[in-house]
């Protein structure tokens, strides 16, 4: 059976991706940081679909911990056909005066640097097993726009976009590296304070917020498309960038 590894799979977009891959016949391994109960619930739901599921607590900002988690996934579940770098943070708004280097570094350590750790570990596994990898980065519309008082987030996601492109070139032909960049995604089943910052749906050409299904469709494309497609980005924003 095909296998997918996901970072940050306990809640929200990560959980949605995990459940939808399981529904399409994939065994699933995912990391979580602090959401143990949510991770256990997601694992149980996947297993109820008849798929295997392995979860591991991991701080993706710790490259040793992240590398160990990926090695555990490979040894206990099997080599991934698809790996999704999803875990991330959306720091609170801060002015230039209030934005410090430490806060910026902390955001980069979660939103940006893990993709390199994941790519290196996954590439080593694929080389050892003689398989071709598919790595998908969950980016953001925030990599392409400048949002008011979101310096840390914008910088981390734009750097992530460039890193994904660099990896796509460096790791070809043994691995594809592509990016899905969500815009305003509503998640009514797991609302957080960050959802208050979603733009009004009337400003989006498609007249609605996006859903996890919309994000999954883009991820699924890269997970199953021709391996000739690499270094590409699908923006899931309902056409919002067209009217900016």
C-alpha positions as CSV (number, residue, x, y, z in Angstrom):
1,X,0.0,0.0,0.0
2,X,1.2,3.6,-0.6
3,X,2.5,5.6,2.3
4,X,2.4,9.3,3.2
5,X,4.4,11.1,5.9
6,X,3.1,14.4,7.1
7,X,4.5,16.9,9.6
8,X,1.9,18.5,11.8
9,X,-0.9,16.0,11.1
10,X,-3.0,16.2,14.3
11,X,-5.1,19.3,13.5
12,X,-6.4,21.6,10.9
13,X,-4.9,21.3,7.4
14,X,-2.5,18.5,8.4
15,X,-5.3,16.4,9.9
16,X,-7.5,17.0,6.8
17,X,-4.7,15.8,4.5
18,X,-4.0,12.8,6.6
19,X,-7.7,11.7,6.6
20,X,-8.1,12.3,2.9
21,X,-5.0,10.3,2.0
22,X,-6.2,7.5,4.2
23,X,-9.5,7.5,2.5
24,X,-7.7,7.0,-0.8
25,X,-5.8,4.0,0.4
26,X,-2.7,5.4,1.9
27,X,-1.1,4.3,5.2
28,X,-0.2,7.4,7.2
29,X,2.5,8.6,9.5
30,X,2.5,12.0,11.0
31,X,4.2,14.2,13.6
32,X,2.5,16.3,16.2
33,X,4.0,18.8,18.7
34,X,1.7,19.5,21.7
35,X,-1.7,18.2,20.4
36,X,-1.5,14.7,21.8
37,X,-5.2,14.1,22.2
38,X,-6.0,15.4,18.8
39,X,-3.2,13.3,17.3
40,X,-4.6,10.2,19.0
41,X,-8.1,11.0,17.7
42,X,-6.8,11.5,14.2
43,X,-4.9,8.2,14.4
44,X,-8.0,6.3,15.5
45,X,-10.0,7.8,12.7
46,X,-7.4,6.7,10.1
47,X,-7.3,3.2,11.6
48,X,-11.1,3.0,11.5
49,X,-10.7,3.5,7.7
50,X,-8.7,0.3,7.6
51,X,-5.3,2.0,7.1
52,X,-2.2,1.8,9.3
53,X,-1.2,4.9,11.1
54,X,1.9,5.8,13.1
55,X,2.2,9.1,15.1
56,X,5.3,10.6,16.8
57,X,5.7,13.6,19.0
58,X,8.2,15.9,17.5
59,X,9.3,19.6,17.6
60,X,10.1,20.3,13.9
61,X,12.3,23.1,15.0
62,X,14.7,20.5,16.4
63,X,16.4,19.0,13.4
64,X,17.6,16.0,15.4
65,X,14.1,15.2,16.7
66,X,12.7,15.7,13.3
67,X,15.3,13.5,11.6
68,X,14.7,10.8,14.3
69,X,10.9,10.9,13.7
70,X,11.4,10.4,9.9
71,X,13.7,7.5,10.5
72,X,11.1,5.9,12.8
73,X,8.5,6.3,10.2
74,X,10.7,4.6,7.6
75,X,11.6,1.7,9.9
76,X,8.2,1.1,11.4
77,X,5.8,1.9,8.6
78,X,7.9,1.9,5.5
79,X,9.4,4.3,2.9
80,X,7.0,7.1,2.0
81,X,5.7,7.5,-1.5
82,X,4.8,11.1,-0.6
83,X,6.1,13.4,2.2
84,X,4.3,16.6,3.1
85,X,6.0,19.4,5.1
86,X,3.0,21.0,6.7
87,X,3.8,22.0,10.3
88,X,4.0,25.8,10.8
89,X,3.1,28.7,12.9
90,X,1.3,32.0,12.3
91,X,2.8,34.5,14.8
92,X,0.7,37.4,16.1
93,X,0.9,40.7,14.4
94,X,3.9,42.9,15.4
95,X,5.1,46.2,14.2
96,X,8.7,46.7,13.0
97,X,9.6,48.1,16.4
98,X,8.3,45.1,18.2
99,X,9.7,42.5,15.8
100,X,12.9,41.1,17.2
101,X,15.5,38.8,15.7
102,X,14.8,36.1,18.2
103,X,11.1,36.0,17.2
104,X,12.1,36.0,13.5
105,X,14.5,33.1,14.0
106,X,11.9,31.1,16.0
107,X,9.4,31.5,13.1
108,X,12.0,30.5,10.5
109,X,12.9,27.5,12.7
110,X,9.4,26.1,12.3
111,X,8.1,27.4,9.0
112,X,11.3,27.3,6.9
113,X,14.3,25.2,8.1
114,X,12.4,21.9,8.6
115,X,11.9,21.5,4.8
116,X,15.7,21.2,4.4
117,X,15.9,18.6,7.2
118,X,13.0,16.7,5.7
119,X,14.4,16.8,2.2
120,X,17.8,15.5,3.3
121,X,16.4,12.7,5.4
122,X,13.9,11.7,2.7
123,X,16.5,11.8,0.0
124,X,18.8,9.5,2.0
125,X,16.0,7.0,2.5
126,X,15.0,7.1,-1.2
127,X,18.6,6.6,-2.2
128,X,19.0,3.7,0.2
129,X,15.9,2.0,-1.1
130,X,16.2,2.9,-4.7
131,X,12.9,4.7,-4.9
132,X,11.9,8.1,-6.3
133,X,10.5,10.6,-3.8
134,X,7.7,13.2,-3.9
135,X,8.1,16.1,-1.5
136,X,5.3,18.7,-1.1
137,X,5.7,21.8,0.9
138,X,2.7,23.6,2.3
139,X,3.5,27.2,1.7
140,X,1.3,30.3,1.8
141,X,-0.1,33.1,-0.2
142,X,1.9,35.1,2.4
143,X,5.1,34.1,0.4
144,X,3.9,36.3,-2.5
145,X,2.3,39.2,-0.7
146,X,3.3,41.6,2.1
147,X,0.8,41.7,4.9
148,X,0.7,44.5,7.5
149,X,2.7,43.7,10.6
150,X,3.4,40.1,9.6
151,X,7.1,40.4,9.0
152,X,8.1,37.1,10.5
153,X,5.5,35.1,8.7
154,X,6.0,36.8,5.3
155,X,9.8,36.3,5.5
156,X,9.5,32.7,6.7
157,X,7.1,31.7,3.9
158,X,9.0,33.6,1.1
159,X,12.2,31.9,2.2
160,X,10.4,28.6,2.3
161,X,9.3,29.2,-1.3
162,X,12.9,29.8,-2.4
163,X,14.1,26.8,-0.5
164,X,11.6,24.5,-2.2
165,X,12.8,25.8,-5.6
166,X,16.4,25.2,-4.7
167,X,15.6,21.7,-3.5
168,X,13.7,20.9,-6.6
169,X,16.7,21.7,-8.7
170,X,19.3,20.1,-6.4
171,X,17.4,16.8,-5.9
172,X,16.2,16.1,-9.4
173,X,15.9,13.6,-10.9
174,X,15.6,11.4,-7.7
175,X,12.9,13.6,-6.1
176,X,10.2,16.1,-7.1
177,X,9.7,19.1,-4.8
178,X,6.5,21.2,-5.3
179,X,4.6,23.7,-3.2
180,X,0.9,24.3,-2.4
181,X,0.2,27.8,-1.3
182,X,-3.1,28.2,0.4
183,X,-4.9,31.6,0.8
184,X,-7.8,32.1,3.1
185,X,-8.8,28.6,4.2
186,X,-11.8,28.3,6.6
187,X,-11.7,25.4,9.0
188,X,-15.0,25.5,11.0
189,X,-14.3,22.1,12.6
190,X,-11.2,23.5,14.4
191,X,-11.4,27.3,14.7
192,X,-8.5,29.2,16.2
193,X,-7.9,32.8,16.9
194,X,-5.9,33.1,13.7
195,X,-9.1,32.6,11.7
196,X,-10.2,36.0,12.7
197,X,-7.7,37.4,10.3
198,X,-9.3,35.7,7.2
199,X,-10.2,38.2,4.6
200,X,-13.9,38.8,3.8
201,X,-15.1,36.3,1.3
202,X,-16.7,39.1,-0.8
203,X,-13.2,40.2,-1.8
204,X,-12.4,36.7,-3.3
205,X,-13.5,36.2,-6.9
206,X,-14.9,32.8,-6.1
207,X,-17.0,34.4,-3.3
208,X,-16.0,32.0,-0.6
209,X,-13.1,31.0,1.7
210,X,-11.2,27.9,0.7
211,X,-11.6,24.5,2.4
212,X,-9.3,21.7,3.3
213,X,-10.7,19.8,0.3
214,X,-9.4,22.6,-2.0
215,X,-6.0,22.3,-0.5
216,X,-6.0,18.5,-0.7
217,X,-6.9,18.6,-4.4
218,X,-3.7,20.6,-5.1
219,X,-1.6,18.3,-2.9
220,X,-3.1,15.2,-4.5
221,X,-2.2,16.6,-7.9
222,X,1.5,16.8,-6.9
223,X,1.3,13.4,-5.2
224,X,0.1,11.6,-8.3
225,X,1.2,13.8,-11.3
226,X,4.0,13.0,-13.7
227,X,7.4,13.1,-12.0
228,X,8.4,15.5,-14.8
229,X,6.5,18.2,-12.8
230,X,8.8,19.7,-10.2
231,X,9.6,23.1,-8.8
232,X,6.0,24.2,-9.3
233,X,3.5,26.1,-7.1
234,X,-0.3,25.8,-7.0
235,X,-1.9,28.8,-5.3
236,X,-5.2,27.9,-3.6
237,X,-6.8,31.3,-3.1
238,X,-10.0,31.4,-5.2
239,X,-8.4,34.0,-7.5
240,X,-7.7,36.5,-4.7
241,X,-4.3,37.5,-6.2
242,X,-6.0,38.4,-9.4
243,X,-7.8,41.4,-7.7
244,X,-4.9,42.5,-5.5
